[in-house]
Amino acid sequence: MNPAPSNSPEAVIFDIQRFSIHDGPGIRTTLFFKGCSLNCAWCQNPESISGMPEMTFYAERCIACGACANACAEGAVSMDSGRRIIWEKCTACGACARECPAEALRLVGATYSVKKLVRESLRDREFYEASGGGVSLSGGEPVLHSRFLASFLPELKTHGIHVLLETAGNYPFTLLNPLLPFIDYIYFDYKLPDDAAYRVHTGKGNQRILDVLGALVDQAASLTVRIPVVPGINTGFHQIKMMAHTLRAYGISSVSLLKYNPLWEAKIPRLNTRQNALGINMNAVDAVDYENVINQYSQYHIKASLPS
């Protein structure tokens, strides 16, 4: 993992999704920040884990024309079958992608100044106003860009833009606390039953995450706890019981369940990553009984629901 430094005056964004209707109320623009302090085994956006721009290779699009190799000054492109990028030589300059006629190579991540990202965020302001929407911060982990956000969010607020933060909470609360006056709502992802499971499946423990959640509850922050449902990892009776007891101890009485989506696994071969596909087959995905999961949380006085 290589999260972007929190004191950076710029931010690396790997996607801007317009007309989003699943990342908060109304019509929204979702900004995807690059860099994360967790390495979840099921990460839906594995291209977000590194904090730096990086190349990706879509082998199925490649026509083996050699334009990429001719464009690369670093000798980081191979024409060997099944491989294009020599990762240890690649500087992610993007020259190969610019010359590729088949768009088989792509540079993921672009650096934005505060001014530039504010301008991008305001493009759809009329749709926010008409629908009760706004801007959602996603990732990656947006809070790792705390200094950038400290300048960016007040700019949005001067234009009356509703701001929603999606976060996993793995950072010191001192990074988030100064930003709270400029954040209207938080989606807080809690993923696993205990510290040991967090370490196995995300590479980090859960105490700092719980500290941030507790601090938000103490400040009466407007938030929804979300649980990504991962078949066989957090869907068992004992796992649900432990998660429910932990959340109740922190004053949480309702959660939103996120259905498992295996499409992320197709991204793994395109990236320079050690992440492996989980190998959860579609039968296991289809077999998840969400009504049963909801009922199990209900037994422990947690109202669980699926987003509409």
Helices and strands as residue ranges (DSSP letters): E 11-20, E 28-33, G 46-48, E 54-57, G 59-61, H 67-71, H 95-99, E 105-108, E 110-112, H 114-122, H 125-131, E 134-138, G 142-145, H 146-158, E 162-167, H 173-176, G 177-182, E 185-189, H 195-202, H 207-218, E 223-228, H 237-249, E 254-258, G 262-270, H 282-287, H 290-299, E 303-305
